[in-house]
């Protein structure tokens, strides 16, 4: 790593220490206490199952970043094949990005707790590799220096260089446009969390409330909010044992029902929707149960 990169990392670490840690070290201690404890597999077979299982249980991370991963893989191959077209600093940056990506990916694959948010720190490394791949694909090669001179001159542009640049632009556009469209759709949703919480606060909730989104929607209501996922999480008879009479559930998803719905079918069938809000592509309703 070059001296400029080392200096930049040192200054960034110093700024974080001065601006974040020193003003409130107790807050950092709280963050460390609430980190989830993860364990390594006890045997090689468990390790293989864990690694292969991530392909189908990535908490949505792989589908969301698959395009970025594919383009970064192509870009990395271009960087390796045309590394002579990159400066020394760029080659060092490519190696650092690869190390960053491999270290993070291996860690993610072998631990037992890996929510999708843990993938976010790896995305900048993919972006760096894509940028370097673009540079290596579109930069013309250099001709050999004139004897007796230390300078090099750019080689004549190859006929396919413009085509490569166009393909690279299309690939990057394909990665950027979906995110922009999703951000526009998200910002255009009529529901915001403060508005949803205000509705819940004025709904007259007077008993415990349950549901996957119950803690977020009823955060300002002074009643217990119980996270539940059908019979998988808190799937007991909360209707009878905890007095639950309010439920947050997806309106168009028949599988998003409390675990006690089968035990008290009449009560669940008589539920009344008090308010419904779109949230992250799904319409969630606040139900009152008799």
C-alpha positions as CSV (number, residue, x, y, z in Angstrom):
1,X,0.0,0.0,0.0
2,X,1.4,3.4,-1.0
3,X,2.1,6.2,1.5
4,X,-0.9,8.3,0.4
5,X,-3.3,5.4,1.0
6,X,-1.7,4.7,4.4
7,X,-2.0,8.4,5.3
8,X,-5.6,8.5,4.2
9,X,-6.5,5.5,6.3
10,X,-4.7,6.9,9.3
11,X,-6.4,10.2,9.0
12,X,-9.8,8.5,8.7
13,X,-9.2,6.4,11.7
14,X,-8.0,9.4,13.7
15,X,-11.1,11.4,12.7
16,X,-13.4,8.5,13.7
17,X,-11.6,8.3,17.1
18,X,-11.8,12.0,17.7
19,X,-15.4,12.7,16.5
20,X,-17.1,9.5,17.4
21,X,-15.4,7.5,20.2
22,X,-13.9,10.2,22.5
23,X,-17.0,12.3,22.9
24,X,-19.1,9.3,24.1
25,X,-17.1,6.1,24.7
26,X,-20.0,4.6,26.6
27,X,-22.1,4.6,23.4
28,X,-19.5,2.5,21.6
29,X,-19.5,0.1,24.6
30,X,-23.3,-0.2,24.2
31,X,-22.9,-0.9,20.4
32,X,-20.4,-3.7,21.2
33,X,-22.7,-5.3,23.8
34,X,-25.6,-5.6,21.4
35,X,-23.6,-7.2,18.6
36,X,-24.9,-10.6,17.8
37,X,-22.8,-13.5,18.9
38,X,-21.9,-15.7,16.0
39,X,-20.2,-19.1,16.1
40,X,-18.1,-21.1,13.6
41,X,-19.2,-24.5,12.5
42,X,-18.1,-27.4,14.7
43,X,-17.1,-29.7,11.8
44,X,-16.2,-29.5,8.1
45,X,-19.6,-30.8,7.1
46,X,-21.2,-28.0,9.0
47,X,-18.9,-25.5,7.3
48,X,-19.9,-26.8,3.8
49,X,-23.6,-26.7,4.7
50,X,-23.2,-23.1,6.0
51,X,-21.4,-21.9,2.9
52,X,-23.7,-23.6,0.4
53,X,-26.8,-22.6,2.3
54,X,-26.0,-18.9,1.9
55,X,-27.0,-19.2,-1.8
56,X,-30.6,-19.8,-0.7
57,X,-30.6,-18.0,2.7
58,X,-28.9,-14.7,2.2
59,X,-31.6,-12.5,3.7
60,X,-32.2,-11.1,0.2
61,X,-28.6,-9.9,-0.2
62,X,-27.6,-12.1,-3.1
63,X,-30.7,-11.3,-5.3
64,X,-30.3,-7.6,-4.6
65,X,-26.6,-7.4,-5.4
66,X,-26.4,-10.2,-8.1
67,X,-26.0,-7.7,-11.0
68,X,-23.2,-5.8,-9.2
69,X,-21.4,-9.1,-8.4
70,X,-21.6,-10.3,-12.0
71,X,-20.3,-7.0,-13.5
72,X,-17.6,-6.8,-10.8
73,X,-16.5,-10.4,-11.7
74,X,-16.2,-9.4,-15.4
75,X,-14.4,-6.2,-14.4
76,X,-11.9,-8.1,-12.3
77,X,-11.1,-10.4,-15.2
78,X,-10.4,-7.4,-17.3
79,X,-8.2,-5.9,-14.7
80,X,-6.1,-9.1,-14.5
81,X,-5.9,-9.4,-18.3
82,X,-5.1,-5.8,-19.0
83,X,-3.2,-4.8,-15.8
84,X,-0.4,-3.3,-17.9
85,X,-2.8,-0.5,-18.9
86,X,-3.3,0.5,-15.3
87,X,-0.9,2.6,-13.2
88,X,0.9,1.2,-10.2
89,X,-1.5,3.0,-7.9
90,X,-4.5,1.5,-9.7
91,X,-3.1,-2.0,-9.5
92,X,-2.4,-1.5,-5.8
93,X,-6.0,-0.3,-5.4
94,X,-7.3,-3.3,-7.2
95,X,-5.4,-5.6,-4.9
96,X,-6.7,-3.8,-1.9
97,X,-10.3,-4.0,-3.2
98,X,-9.9,-7.8,-3.9
99,X,-8.5,-8.3,-0.4
100,X,-11.3,-6.3,1.1
101,X,-13.9,-8.3,-0.8
102,X,-12.4,-11.8,-0.2
103,X,-11.9,-11.1,3.6
104,X,-15.4,-9.9,4.0
105,X,-17.0,-12.6,1.9
106,X,-15.2,-15.4,3.6
107,X,-16.1,-14.0,7.0
108,X,-19.8,-13.7,5.9
109,X,-19.9,-17.3,4.6
110,X,-18.5,-19.0,7.7
111,X,-20.4,-17.2,10.5
112,X,-23.8,-18.3,11.6
113,X,-25.5,-14.9,11.8
114,X,-25.4,-12.9,8.5
115,X,-28.2,-10.5,7.9
116,X,-28.3,-8.6,4.6
117,X,-27.0,-5.4,6.1
118,X,-23.6,-7.2,6.7
119,X,-23.2,-7.3,2.9
120,X,-23.3,-3.5,2.6
121,X,-19.7,-2.9,3.6
122,X,-18.6,-5.1,0.7
123,X,-20.4,-3.2,-2.0
124,X,-17.8,-0.4,-2.3
125,X,-15.1,-3.0,-3.1
126,X,-17.3,-4.2,-6.0
127,X,-17.7,-0.7,-7.2
128,X,-14.0,0.0,-7.1
129,X,-13.3,-3.2,-9.1
130,X,-15.9,-2.1,-11.7
131,X,-14.3,1.3,-12.0
132,X,-10.9,-0.2,-12.5
133,X,-12.2,-2.7,-15.0
134,X,-13.7,0.2,-17.0
135,X,-10.4,2.0,-17.0
136,X,-8.5,-1.1,-18.1
137,X,-11.0,-1.8,-20.8
138,X,-11.2,1.7,-22.3
139,X,-7.6,2.9,-21.8
140,X,-5.5,2.5,-24.8
141,X,-2.2,0.6,-24.4
142,X,1.1,2.5,-24.3
143,X,3.7,2.1,-27.0
144,X,7.3,1.3,-26.1
145,X,9.4,4.3,-25.2
146,X,11.7,5.8,-27.9
147,X,15.2,4.5,-27.3
148,X,17.1,6.8,-25.1
149,X,13.9,8.3,-23.7
150,X,12.0,7.5,-20.5
151,X,8.6,8.7,-21.8
152,X,5.9,6.6,-23.3
153,X,3.3,7.7,-25.8
154,X,-0.3,6.4,-26.1
155,X,-0.8,3.8,-28.8
156,X,-3.3,4.4,-31.6
157,X,-6.8,3.7,-30.5
158,X,-8.1,0.3,-31.5
159,X,-11.3,0.2,-33.5
160,X,-13.1,-1.7,-30.8
161,X,-12.3,0.7,-28.0
162,X,-15.5,2.7,-28.5
163,X,-17.6,-0.5,-28.5
164,X,-16.0,-1.5,-25.3
165,X,-16.7,1.8,-23.7
166,X,-20.3,1.7,-24.9
167,X,-20.8,-1.8,-23.4
168,X,-19.3,-0.7,-20.2
169,X,-21.6,2.3,-20.1
170,X,-24.6,0.1,-20.7
171,X,-23.5,-2.3,-17.9
172,X,-23.0,0.5,-15.4
173,X,-26.3,2.0,-16.4
174,X,-28.1,-1.3,-15.9
175,X,-26.7,-1.3,-12.4
176,X,-27.5,2.3,-11.5
177,X,-30.9,2.7,-13.1
178,X,-32.8,0.0,-11.0
179,X,-31.5,1.6,-7.8
180,X,-32.6,5.0,-8.9
181,X,-36.0,3.7,-9.9
182,X,-36.4,1.9,-6.5
183,X,-35.4,5.1,-4.6
184,X,-37.9,7.1,-6.6
185,X,-40.6,4.5,-5.9
186,X,-39.7,4.5,-2.2
187,X,-39.8,8.2,-1.9
188,X,-43.1,8.4,-3.7
189,X,-44.9,6.1,-1.2
190,X,-47.6,7.9,0.6
191,X,-46.7,6.2,3.9
192,X,-43.9,7.3,6.1
193,X,-43.0,5.7,9.4
194,X,-43.9,8.8,11.5
195,X,-47.3,9.0,9.8
196,X,-47.9,5.3,10.4
197,X,-46.8,5.6,14.1
198,X,-49.1,8.6,14.5
199,X,-52.1,6.6,13.2
200,X,-51.2,3.7,15.6
201,X,-51.0,6.2,18.4
202,X,-54.4,7.5,17.7
203,X,-56.1,4.1,17.1
204,X,-56.8,3.5,20.7
205,X,-54.5,0.4,21.1
206,X,-55.0,-0.7,24.7
207,X,-53.7,-4.3,24.7
208,X,-50.5,-5.9,23.6
209,X,-50.0,-5.8,19.8
210,X,-48.2,-8.4,17.7
211,X,-46.9,-8.9,14.2
212,X,-43.7,-8.7,12.1
213,X,-43.9,-5.0,11.8
214,X,-45.7,-4.3,15.2
215,X,-42.7,-2.9,17.1
216,X,-42.0,-0.4,14.2
217,X,-45.6,0.6,13.6
218,X,-46.6,0.9,17.3
219,X,-43.3,2.2,18.6
220,X,-45.0,5.3,20.2
221,X,-47.8,3.3,21.8
222,X,-47.4,2.4,25.5
223,X,-48.3,-1.3,25.2
224,X,-46.1,-4.3,24.7
225,X,-45.2,-4.9,21.0
226,X,-44.5,-8.5,20.2
227,X,-42.6,-9.6,17.1
228,X,-44.2,-12.7,15.6
229,X,-43.8,-14.7,12.4
230,X,-46.7,-17.1,12.2
231,X,-45.8,-20.2,14.2
232,X,-42.0,-19.7,13.7
233,X,-41.4,-16.8,16.1
234,X,-43.5,-16.2,19.2
235,X,-46.1,-18.6,17.7
236,X,-47.8,-19.4,21.0
237,X,-51.4,-18.5,22.0
238,X,-50.7,-14.8,22.5
239,X,-54.4,-14.2,22.2
240,X,-55.2,-16.1,25.4
241,X,-51.9,-15.9,27.2
242,X,-50.9,-12.3,26.6
243,X,-54.3,-10.7,25.8
244,X,-53.3,-9.6,22.3
245,X,-56.2,-7.9,20.6
246,X,-54.3,-5.9,18.0
247,X,-52.3,-7.3,15.1
248,X,-50.2,-5.9,12.3
249,X,-50.3,-8.2,9.2
250,X,-49.9,-8.0,5.5
251,X,-53.2,-7.5,3.9
252,X,-52.7,-9.6,0.7
253,X,-50.6,-12.4,2.3
254,X,-52.7,-15.2,3.8
255,X,-49.7,-16.7,5.4
256,X,-49.0,-13.6,7.5
257,X,-51.3,-14.6,10.3
258,X,-50.7,-15.0,14.0
259,X,-49.7,-18.4,15.4
260,X,-53.0,-18.5,17.4
261,X,-55.3,-17.8,14.4
262,X,-55.9,-21.6,13.9
263,X,-56.8,-21.9,17.7
264,X,-59.2,-19.0,17.6
265,X,-60.5,-18.9,14.1
266,X,-63.7,-17.0,14.9
267,X,-61.8,-14.2,16.5
268,X,-59.3,-13.9,13.6
269,X,-62.1,-14.1,11.0
270,X,-63.9,-11.2,12.8
271,X,-60.8,-8.9,12.7
272,X,-61.4,-5.3,11.6
273,X,-58.8,-3.3,9.6
274,X,-58.4,0.0,11.4
275,X,-55.7,1.4,9.0
276,X,-53.6,0.1,6.1
277,X,-50.3,1.5,4.8
278,X,-48.0,0.5,2.0
279,X,-44.5,-0.3,3.3
280,X,-41.6,-1.6,1.2
281,X,-43.8,-3.0,-1.5
282,X,-46.3,-4.6,0.9
283,X,-49.6,-3.2,2.3
284,X,-49.7,-3.8,6.1
285,X,-52.9,-3.4,8.1
286,X,-53.5,-2.6,11.7
287,X,-56.2,-5.1,12.8
288,X,-58.5,-5.0,15.8
289,X,-59.5,-8.4,17.0
290,X,-62.6,-8.9,19.2
